[in-house]
Amino acid sequence: MRYNEKAFFELINMGVFKVYKNGKIYTCKRKIRFEDEYKDCKPKLKNGMCSGYIRISFKYNGKITHIFAHRAIWLYFNGEIPEGLEPNHKSGVKFNNRLSNLELVTRSENQLHAYRIGLAKGKCGDSSTHHVLTEKKVLKIKKLLKEGIFQYVIAKMFNVNGKTISRISTGETWSHVI
């Protein structure tokens, strides 16, 4: 178990946090902590890369630390997460931290799930690491195709395979370039 997870569980045992299967995490009101009154924990969105996951920030041993809500929910109700696995939001909704919406998967399975449900998109065009042509060249190719120039001639002009020109012509690739 990670340092931040151990710290979070120690605070749960001290009564600082309360965790529920509906995905909510509450902090005790400091002044009336011993009366068992709770308030919503103020979740913070993780900065950077627009991840959108709810992250709980807390102070432990004088140091600010964080835990993702979905990890905390899974750990609290199911115990440690085995090496090589991570919680996945079945619905793809990163704010839905209900226990019933979480499952353990490998990193690869998690990424495939993100592509299947449309959370992640493959890179195309110039942003693809495999591109040989640029958008400017593709525009020129499309213009030559409209003028009736044979595909094999265009392929030789741009030093690419004839299949590449065929795929551009049918819209199988570079369809975003108009």
MODELLER restraints for C-alpha pairs under 7 A, 6 or more apart:
rsr = mdl.restraints
at = mdl.atoms
rsr.add(forms.Gaussian(group=physical.xy_distance, feature=features.Distance(at['CA:1:A'], at['CA:80:A']), mean=6.54, stdev=0.5))
rsr.add(forms.Gaussian(group=physical.xy_distance, feature=features.Distance(at['CA:4:A'], at['CA:65:A']), mean=6.31, stdev=0.5))
rsr.add(forms.Gaussian(group=physical.xy_distance, feature=features.Distance(at['CA:4:A'], at['CA:66:A']), mean=6.42, stdev=0.5))
rsr.add(forms.Gaussian(group=physical.xy_distance, feature=features.Distance(at['CA:4:A'], at['CA:67:A']), mean=6.34, stdev=0.5))
rsr.add(forms.Gaussian(group=physical.xy_distance, feature=features.Distance(at['CA:5:A'], at['CA:67:A']), mean=6.72, stdev=0.5))
rsr.add(forms.Gaussian(group=physical.xy_distance, feature=features.Distance(at['CA:7:A'], at['CA:60:A']), mean=6.61, stdev=0.5))
rsr.add(forms.Gaussian(group=physical.xy_distance, feature=features.Distance(at['CA:11:A'], at['CA:17:A']), mean=6.35, stdev=0.5))
rsr.add(forms.Gaussian(group=physical.xy_distance, feature=features.Distance(at['CA:12:A'], at['CA:18:A']), mean=6.37, stdev=0.5))
rsr.add(forms.Gaussian(group=physical.xy_distance, feature=features.Distance(at['CA:16:A'], at['CA:27:A']), mean=5.67, stdev=0.5))
rsr.add(forms.Gaussian(group=physical.xy_distance, feature=features.Distance(at['CA:16:A'], at['CA:28:A']), mean=5.38, stdev=0.5))
rsr.add(forms.Gaussian(group=physical.xy_distance, feature=features.Distance(at['CA:17:A'], at['CA:25:A']), mean=6.82, stdev=0.5))
rsr.add(forms.Gaussian(group=physical.xy_distance, feature=features.Distance(at['CA:17:A'], at['CA:26:A']), mean=5.55, stdev=0.5))
rsr.add(forms.Gaussian(group=physical.xy_distance, feature=features.Distance(at['CA:17:A'], at['CA:27:A']), mean=4.51, stdev=0.5))
rsr.add(forms.Gaussian(group=physical.xy_distance, feature=features.Distance(at['CA:17:A'], at['CA:28:A']), mean=6.14, stdev=0.5))
rsr.add(forms.Gaussian(group=physical.xy_distance, feature=features.Distance(at['CA:18:A'], at['CA:25:A']), mean=5.74, stdev=0.5))
rsr.add(forms.Gaussian(group=physical.xy_distance, feature=features.Distance(at['CA:18:A'], at['CA:26:A']), mean=5.03, stdev=0.5))
rsr.add(forms.Gaussian(group=physical.xy_distance, feature=features.Distance(at['CA:18:A'], at['CA:27:A']), mean=6.27, stdev=0.5))
rsr.add(forms.Gaussian(group=physical.xy_distance, feature=features.Distance(at['CA:19:A'], at['CA:25:A']), mean=4.61, stdev=0.5))
rsr.add(forms.Gaussian(group=physical.xy_distance, feature=features.Distance(at['CA:19:A'], at['CA:26:A']), mean=6.43, stdev=0.5))
rsr.add(forms.Gaussian(group=physical.xy_distance, feature=features.Distance(at['CA:19:A'], at['CA:73:A']), mean=6.84, stdev=0.5))
rsr.add(forms.Gaussian(group=physical.xy_distance, feature=features.Distance(at['CA:21:A'], at['CA:98:A']), mean=5.71, stdev=0.5))
rsr.add(forms.Gaussian(group=physical.xy_distance, feature=features.Distance(at['CA:21:A'], at['CA:99:A']), mean=5.23, stdev=0.5))
rsr.add(forms.Gaussian(group=physical.xy_distance, feature=features.Distance(at['CA:22:A'], at['CA:98:A']), mean=4.47, stdev=0.5))
rsr.add(forms.Gaussian(group=physical.xy_distance, feature=features.Distance(at['CA:22:A'], at['CA:99:A']), mean=6.50, stdev=0.5))
rsr.add(forms.Gaussian(group=physical.xy_distance, feature=features.Distance(at['CA:23:A'], at['CA:73:A']), mean=6.50, stdev=0.5))
rsr.add(forms.Gaussian(group=physical.xy_distance, feature=features.Distance(at['CA:23:A'], at['CA:96:A']), mean=6.84, stdev=0.5))
rsr.add(forms.Gaussian(group=physical.xy_distance, feature=features.Distance(at['CA:23:A'], at['CA:97:A']), mean=4.30, stdev=0.5))
rsr.add(forms.Gaussian(group=physical.xy_distance, feature=features.Distance(at['CA:23:A'], at['CA:98:A']), mean=4.02, stdev=0.5))
rsr.add(forms.Gaussian(group=physical.xy_distance, feature=features.Distance(at['CA:23:A'], at['CA:99:A']), mean=6.34, stdev=0.5))
rsr.add(forms.Gaussian(group=physical.xy_distance, feature=features.Distance(at['CA:25:A'], at['CA:40:A']), mean=6.68, stdev=0.5))
rsr.add(forms.Gaussian(group=physical.xy_distance, feature=features.Distance(at['CA:25:A'], at['CA:41:A']), mean=5.80, stdev=0.5))
rsr.add(forms.Gaussian(group=physical.xy_distance, feature=features.Distance(at['CA:26:A'], at['CA:38:A']), mean=6.05, stdev=0.5))
rsr.add(forms.Gaussian(group=physical.xy_distance, feature=features.Distance(at['CA:26:A'], at['CA:39:A']), mean=5.51, stdev=0.5))
rsr.add(forms.Gaussian(group=physical.xy_distance, feature=features.Distance(at['CA:26:A'], at['CA:40:A']), mean=4.59, stdev=0.5))
rsr.add(forms.Gaussian(group=physical.xy_distance, feature=features.Distance(at['CA:26:A'], at['CA:41:A']), mean=4.52, stdev=0.5))
rsr.add(forms.Gaussian(group=physical.xy_distance, feature=features.Distance(at['CA:27:A'], at['CA:38:A']), mean=5.82, stdev=0.5))
rsr.add(forms.Gaussian(group=physical.xy_distance, feature=features.Distance(at['CA:27:A'], at['CA:39:A']), mean=5.75, stdev=0.5))
rsr.add(forms.Gaussian(group=physical.xy_distance, feature=features.Distance(at['CA:27:A'], at['CA:40:A']), mean=6.33, stdev=0.5))
rsr.add(forms.Gaussian(group=physical.xy_distance, feature=features.Distance(at['CA:27:A'], at['CA:41:A']), mean=5.18, stdev=0.5))
rsr.add(forms.Gaussian(group=physical.xy_distance, feature=features.Distance(at['CA:28:A'], at['CA:37:A']), mean=6.23, stdev=0.5))
rsr.add(forms.Gaussian(group=physical.xy_distance, feature=features.Distance(at['CA:28:A'], at['CA:38:A']), mean=4.49, stdev=0.5))
rsr.add(forms.Gaussian(group=physical.xy_distance, feature=features.Distance(at['CA:28:A'], at['CA:39:A']), mean=6.23, stdev=0.5))
rsr.add(forms.Gaussian(group=physical.xy_distance, feature=features.Distance(at['CA:29:A'], at['CA:37:A']), mean=6.39, stdev=0.5))
rsr.add(forms.Gaussian(group=physical.xy_distance, feature=features.Distance(at['CA:29:A'], at['CA:38:A']), mean=5.67, stdev=0.5))
rsr.add(forms.Gaussian(group=physical.xy_distance, feature=features.Distance(at['CA:29:A'], at['CA:39:A']), mean=6.40, stdev=0.5))
rsr.add(forms.Gaussian(group=physical.xy_distance, feature=features.Distance(at['CA:43:A'], at['CA:54:A']), mean=5.75, stdev=0.5))
rsr.add(forms.Gaussian(group=physical.xy_distance, feature=features.Distance(at['CA:43:A'], at['CA:55:A']), mean=5.75, stdev=0.5))
rsr.add(forms.Gaussian(group=physical.xy_distance, feature=features.Distance(at['CA:43:A'], at['CA:56:A']), mean=5.28, stdev=0.5))
rsr.add(forms.Gaussian(group=physical.xy_distance, feature=features.Distance(at['CA:44:A'], at['CA:54:A']), mean=5.89, stdev=0.5))
rsr.add(forms.Gaussian(group=physical.xy_distance, feature=features.Distance(at['CA:44:A'], at['CA:55:A']), mean=5.28, stdev=0.5))
rsr.add(forms.Gaussian(group=physical.xy_distance, feature=features.Distance(at['CA:44:A'], at['CA:56:A']), mean=6.24, stdev=0.5))
rsr.add(forms.Gaussian(group=physical.xy_distance, feature=features.Distance(at['CA:45:A'], at['CA:52:A']), mean=5.87, stdev=0.5))
rsr.add(forms.Gaussian(group=physical.xy_distance, feature=features.Distance(at['CA:45:A'], at['CA:53:A']), mean=6.06, stdev=0.5))
rsr.add(forms.Gaussian(group=physical.xy_distance, feature=features.Distance(at['CA:45:A'], at['CA:54:A']), mean=5.25, stdev=0.5))
rsr.add(forms.Gaussian(group=physical.xy_distance, feature=features.Distance(at['CA:45:A'], at['CA:55:A']), mean=5.84, stdev=0.5))
rsr.add(forms.Gaussian(group=physical.xy_distance, feature=features.Distance(at['CA:46:A'], at['CA:52:A']), mean=6.62, stdev=0.5))
rsr.add(forms.Gaussian(group=physical.xy_distance, feature=features.Distance(at['CA:46:A'], at['CA:53:A']), mean=6.44, stdev=0.5))
rsr.add(forms.Gaussian(group=physical.xy_distance, feature=features.Distance(at['CA:46:A'], at['CA:54:A']), mean=6.87, stdev=0.5))
rsr.add(forms.Gaussian(group=physical.xy_distance, feature=features.Distance(at['CA:46:A'], at['CA:55:A']), mean=6.02, stdev=0.5))
rsr.add(forms.Gaussian(group=physical.xy_distance, feature=features.Distance(at['CA:52:A'], at['CA:94:A']), mean=6.31, stdev=0.5))
rsr.add(forms.Gaussian(group=physical.xy_distance, feature=features.Distance(at['CA:53:A'], at['CA:68:A']), mean=6.89, stdev=0.5))
rsr.add(forms.Gaussian(group=physical.xy_distance, feature=features.Distance(at['CA:53:A'], at['CA:94:A']), mean=5.37, stdev=0.5))
rsr.add(forms.Gaussian(group=physical.xy_distance, feature=features.Distance(at['CA:53:A'], at['CA:95:A']), mean=6.36, stdev=0.5))
rsr.add(forms.Gaussian(group=physical.xy_distance, feature=features.Distance(at['CA:54:A'], at['CA:68:A']), mean=5.87, stdev=0.5))
rsr.add(forms.Gaussian(group=physical.xy_distance, feature=features.Distance(at['CA:54:A'], at['CA:69:A']), mean=5.60, stdev=0.5))
rsr.add(forms.Gaussian(group=physical.xy_distance, feature=features.Distance(at['CA:54:A'], at['CA:95:A']), mean=6.41, stdev=0.5))
rsr.add(forms.Gaussian(group=physical.xy_distance, feature=features.Distance(at['CA:55:A'], at['CA:66:A']), mean=6.41, stdev=0.5))
rsr.add(forms.Gaussian(group=physical.xy_distance, feature=features.Distance(at['CA:55:A'], at['CA:67:A']), mean=5.60, stdev=0.5))
rsr.add(forms.Gaussian(group=physical.xy_distance, feature=features.Distance(at['CA:55:A'], at['CA:68:A']), mean=4.30, stdev=0.5))
rsr.add(forms.Gaussian(group=physical.xy_distance, feature=features.Distance(at['CA:55:A'], at['CA:69:A']), mean=5.67, stdev=0.5))
rsr.add(forms.Gaussian(group=physical.xy_distance, feature=features.Distance(at['CA:56:A'], at['CA:66:A']), mean=5.42, stdev=0.5))
rsr.add(forms.Gaussian(group=physical.xy_distance, feature=features.Distance(at['CA:56:A'], at['CA:67:A']), mean=5.31, stdev=0.5))
rsr.add(forms.Gaussian(group=physical.xy_distance, feature=features.Distance(at['CA:56:A'], at['CA:68:A']), mean=6.07, stdev=0.5))
rsr.add(forms.Gaussian(group=physical.xy_distance, feature=features.Distance(at['CA:56:A'], at['CA:69:A']), mean=6.38, stdev=0.5))
rsr.add(forms.Gaussian(group=physical.xy_distance, feature=features.Distance(at['CA:57:A'], at['CA:64:A']), mean=6.84, stdev=0.5))
rsr.add(forms.Gaussian(group=physical.xy_distance, feature=features.Distance(at['CA:57:A'], at['CA:65:A']), mean=5.76, stdev=0.5))
rsr.add(forms.Gaussian(group=physical.xy_distance, feature=features.Distance(at['CA:57:A'], at['CA:66:A']), mean=4.37, stdev=0.5))
rsr.add(forms.Gaussian(group=physical.xy_distance, feature=features.Distance(at['CA:57:A'], at['CA:67:A']), mean=6.70, stdev=0.5))
rsr.add(forms.Gaussian(group=physical.xy_distance, feature=features.Distance(at['CA:58:A'], at['CA:64:A']), mean=5.64, stdev=0.5))
rsr.add(forms.Gaussian(group=physical.xy_distance, feature=features.Distance(at['CA:58:A'], at['CA:65:A']), mean=5.57, stdev=0.5))
rsr.add(forms.Gaussian(group=physical.xy_distance, feature=features.Distance(at['CA:58:A'], at['CA:66:A']), mean=6.17, stdev=0.5))
rsr.add(forms.Gaussian(group=physical.xy_distance, feature=features.Distance(at['CA:59:A'], at['CA:65:A']), mean=6.08, stdev=0.5))
rsr.add(forms.Gaussian(group=physical.xy_distance, feature=features.Distance(at['CA:69:A'], at['CA:97:A']), mean=6.88, stdev=0.5))
rsr.add(forms.Gaussian(group=physical.xy_distance, feature=features.Distance(at['CA:70:A'], at['CA:87:A']), mean=6.93, stdev=0.5))
rsr.add(forms.Gaussian(group=physical.xy_distance, feature=features.Distance(at['CA:70:A'], at['CA:97:A']), mean=5.29, stdev=0.5))
rsr.add(forms.Gaussian(group=physical.xy_distance, feature=features.Distance(at['CA:71:A'], at['CA:87:A']), mean=6.48, stdev=0.5))
rsr.add(forms.Gaussian(group=physical.xy_distance, feature=features.Distance(at['CA:73:A'], at['CA:99:A']), mean=6.64, stdev=0.5))
rsr.add(forms.Gaussian(group=physical.xy_distance, feature=features.Distance(at['CA:74:A'], at['CA:99:A']), mean=6.68, stdev=0.5))
rsr.add(forms.Gaussian(group=physical.xy_distance, feature=features.Distance(at['CA:75:A'], at['CA:81:A']), mean=6.83, stdev=0.5))
rsr.add(forms.Gaussian(group=physical.xy_distance, feature=features.Distance(at['CA:84:A'], at['CA:106:A']), mean=5.93, stdev=0.5))
rsr.add(forms.Gaussian(group=physical.xy_distance, feature=features.Distance(at['CA:85:A'], at['CA:104:A']), mean=5.94, stdev=0.5))
rsr.add(forms.Gaussian(group=physical.xy_distance, feature=features.Distance(at['CA:85:A'], at['CA:105:A']), mean=5.22, stdev=0.5))
rsr.add(forms.Gaussian(group=physical.xy_distance, feature=features.Distance(at['CA:85:A'], at['CA:106:A']), mean=4.53, stdev=0.5))
rsr.add(forms.Gaussian(group=physical.xy_distance, feature=features.Distance(at['CA:85:A'], at['CA:107:A']), mean=6.61, stdev=0.5))
rsr.add(forms.Gaussian(group=physical.xy_distance, feature=features.Distance(at['CA:86:A'], at['CA:104:A']), mean=5.31, stdev=0.5))
rsr.add(forms.Gaussian(group=physical.xy_distance, feature=features.Distance(at['CA:86:A'], at['CA:105:A']), mean=5.56, stdev=0.5))
rsr.add(forms.Gaussian(group=physical.xy_distance, feature=features.Distance(at['CA:86:A'], at['CA:106:A']), mean=6.11, stdev=0.5))
rsr.add(forms.Gaussian(group=physical.xy_distance, feature=features.Distance(at['CA:86:A'], at['CA:107:A']), mean=6.68, stdev=0.5))
rsr.add(forms.Gaussian(group=physical.xy_distance, feature=features.Distance(at['CA:87:A'], at['CA:102:A']), mean=6.03, stdev=0.5))
rsr.add(forms.Gaussian(group=physical.xy_distance, feature=features.Distance(at['CA:87:A'], at['CA:103:A']), mean=5.40, stdev=0.5))
rsr.add(forms.Gaussian(group=physical.xy_distance, feature=features.Distance(at['CA:87:A'], at['CA:104:A']), mean=4.56, stdev=0.5))
rsr.add(forms.Gaussian(group=physical.xy_distance, feature=features.Distance(at['CA:87:A'], at['CA:105:A']), mean=6.36, stdev=0.5))
rsr.add(forms.Gaussian(group=physical.xy_distance, feature=features.Distance(at['CA:88:A'], at['CA:102:A']), mean=5.49, stdev=0.5))
rsr.add(forms.Gaussian(group=physical.xy_distance, feature=features.Distance(at['CA:88:A'], at['CA:103:A']), mean=5.29, stdev=0.5))
rsr.add(forms.Gaussian(group=physical.xy_distance, feature=features.Distance(at['CA:88:A'], at['CA:104:A']), mean=6.02, stdev=0.5))
rsr.add(forms.Gaussian(group=physical.xy_distance, feature=features.Distance(at['CA:88:A'], at['CA:105:A']), mean=6.48, stdev=0.5))
rsr.add(forms.Gaussian(group=physical.xy_distance, feature=features.Distance(at['CA:88:A'], at['CA:110:A']), mean=6.20, stdev=0.5))
rsr.add(forms.Gaussian(group=physical.xy_distance, feature=features.Distance(at['CA:89:A'], at['CA:101:A']), mean=5.64, stdev=0.5))
rsr.add(forms.Gaussian(group=physical.xy_distance, feature=features.Distance(at['CA:89:A'], at['CA:102:A']), mean=4.94, stdev=0.5))
rsr.add(forms.Gaussian(group=physical.xy_distance, feature=features.Distance(at['CA:89:A'], at['CA:103:A']), mean=6.79, stdev=0.5))
rsr.add(forms.Gaussian(group=physical.xy_distance, feature=features.Distance(at['CA:90:A'], at['CA:101:A']), mean=5.32, stdev=0.5))
rsr.add(forms.Gaussian(group=physical.xy_distance, feature=features.Distance(at['CA:90:A'], at['CA:102:A']), mean=5.93, stdev=0.5))
rsr.add(forms.Gaussian(group=physical.xy_distance, feature=features.Distance(at['CA:90:A'], at['CA:103:A']), mean=6.82, stdev=0.5))
rsr.add(forms.Gaussian(group=physical.xy_distance, feature=features.Distance(at['CA:91:A'], at['CA:101:A']), mean=6.57, stdev=0.5))
rsr.add(forms.Gaussian(group=physical.xy_distance, feature=features.Distance(at['CA:114:A'], at['CA:120:A']), mean=5.31, stdev=0.5))
rsr.add(forms.Gaussian(group=physical.xy_distance, feature=features.Distance(at['CA:115:A'], at['CA:121:A']), mean=6.07, stdev=0.5))
rsr.add(forms.Gaussian(group=physical.xy_distance, feature=features.Distance(at['CA:125:A'], at['CA:131:A']), mean=6.42, stdev=0.5))
rsr.add(forms.Gaussian(group=physical.xy_distance, feature=features.Distance(at['CA:125:A'], at['CA:135:A']), mean=6.92, stdev=0.5))
rsr.add(forms.Gaussian(group=physical.xy_distance, feature=features.Distance(at['CA:125:A'], at['CA:174:A']), mean=6.09, stdev=0.5))
rsr.add(forms.Gaussian(group=physical.xy_distance, feature=features.Distance(at['CA:126:A'], at['CA:134:A']), mean=5.82, stdev=0.5))
rsr.add(forms.Gaussian(group=physical.xy_distance, feature=features.Distance(at['CA:126:A'], at['CA:135:A']), mean=6.73, stdev=0.5))
rsr.add(forms.Gaussian(group=physical.xy_distance, feature=features.Distance(at['CA:135:A'], at['CA:177:A']), mean=6.71, stdev=0.5))
rsr.add(forms.Gaussian(group=physical.xy_distance, feature=features.Distance(at['CA:139:A'], at['CA:177:A']), mean=6.96, stdev=0.5))
rsr.add(forms.Gaussian(group=physical.xy_distance, feature=features.Distance(at['CA:141:A'], at['CA:154:A']), mean=6.91, stdev=0.5))
rsr.add(forms.Gaussian(group=physical.xy_distance, feature=features.Distance(at['CA:151:A'], at['CA:162:A']), mean=6.38, stdev=0.5))
rsr.add(forms.Gaussian(group=physical.xy_distance, feature=features.Distance(at['CA:151:A'], at['CA:165:A']), mean=6.06, stdev=0.5))
rsr.add(forms.Gaussian(group=physical.xy_distance, feature=features.Distance(at['CA:151:A'], at['CA:166:A']), mean=6.85, stdev=0.5))
rsr.add(forms.Gaussian(group=physical.xy_distance, feature=features.Distance(at['CA:152:A'], at['CA:162:A']), mean=5.46, stdev=0.5))
rsr.add(forms.Gaussian(group=physical.xy_distance, feature=features.Distance(at['CA:155:A'], at['CA:161:A']), mean=5.81, stdev=0.5))
rsr.add(forms.Gaussian(group=physical.xy_distance, feature=features.Distance(at['CA:155:A'], at['CA:162:A']), mean=5.24, stdev=0.5))
rsr.add(forms.Gaussian(group=physical.xy_distance, feature=features.Distance(at['CA:155:A'], at['CA:165:A']), mean=6.22, stdev=0.5))
rsr.add(forms.Gaussian(group=physical.xy_distance, feature=features.Distance(at['CA:167:A'], at['CA:173:A']), mean=5.53, stdev=0.5))
rsr.add(forms.Gaussian(group=physical.xy_distance, feature=features.Distance(at['CA:168:A'], at['CA:174:A']), mean=5.94, stdev=0.5))
